[in-house]
Amino acid sequence: MDSLSLPDAADIVLVVMSELCTNAVLHGSRDAFDVRGWVSAAGELRFEVDDRTPSVPPAPGSPGADAESGRGLLLVDALVRELGGTWGFSDDGARAWCALPLPGDPR
């Protein structure tokens, strides 16, 4: 994260959260979803979006050039990698998670 200023990183986190929440709204089968965030003992910003709808864990797709949707997880993957973090889904596909190093983390 050396090349990014904190406001840039905060904007990226907002986009990632927005994409994961949008997936919960579009693909979950409940009226609500849970969002949790915390700083881990390892010094990472961690958050989860849980729509409580078990499914096959999604993966970034490869939409056609004319597709109007389907790029959200590609965007999440690129942005999380830009910040040196990791992300994924629980084994049951109901919970998306993300772990990002905080500024000053030597990763």
N, C-alpha and C positions, 0 to 999 in steps of 0.2 A: 504494500500500500504506500510505498515511498513516493510514487509519482502522483498520488491523489491527495487532495486536501480533504480535511474532515467534511466540509459541506458536500463535496463531490461524493464521498463515501456514503454520507447520510442519504443523498438522493438515490444512490444505487440501492441501498437497503430498502427504501420506500418502494422502488419499482419491483424489487424481488418480492417483498411482502404483498404488494398489490397483485402481482401475477399469481402467487400461491393462494391468496384469498379468492381471486377470481375463479381459479380452478375449483375451489371448494364450493363456490356458489353454482358454477355451471355443471359440475359432475357429481356433487354430493346429493344425497336423496333426503336430507333433513332440512328443517326450516332454519337452522342455525349451525354455526361452526365455532370451534374454540380456537383462540390464539393465545399462545404463551410466549413470553420472552424473559430471558435472564442472562446474567453474566456467569459463566461457569467457573469452577475452581481453576480450570486451565487458562483462564483469562480470555475466553472467547465470548462474543455476543452470540447467543443461541436463541432461536425461535422455532416454534412449531405452529402449524395450521392443521387442525384435526376436524374433518367433516363427519367422522364416525360412520363412514360408508365404506365397508371393506370392498376391495376390488383388486384386480391385478395392478401392481404398482406401475404407474405411468412412466413413460420415458420420453425424452425429446423426440419429436417426429421430424419428418422431412416433407413439409407441405410444398405443393407446387407453387410456381411463381405467381399464379393467379388466385391462389387460396386467400380467403379473407380472414382466416384464423389458423391456429395450430402452431404458432411460433413462440408461445409463452414460455414453455420449458426450455426452448433453445436460448431464449433471452436470459432466463434465470441461470442456466448453465454458464453462459458467457460472462455475465456480470459477477456471479459468485467466484468464478475462477479469476476474474480481474482483481478481486479483493483478496485472493489467496485463501478462499474458504472452501467448504465442502457442503453438499446438500444431497437430499435424496428423499425416499419415502419409507415408511415402516413396511415390514413384511406383508402386512395385510392391505397396504395401499391407502389406508384411511388417513394417515398423518404424514404431511410433508414437513421436513425439518431442514434447518440451515445452521451452519456454524461458521462464524467469521472472526478472524483475528482482530483484536482491538488495536488502535494505533500504538506503536511502540512494541508490539509483539514481534519477536525476531524471525518469524516465519518467512 
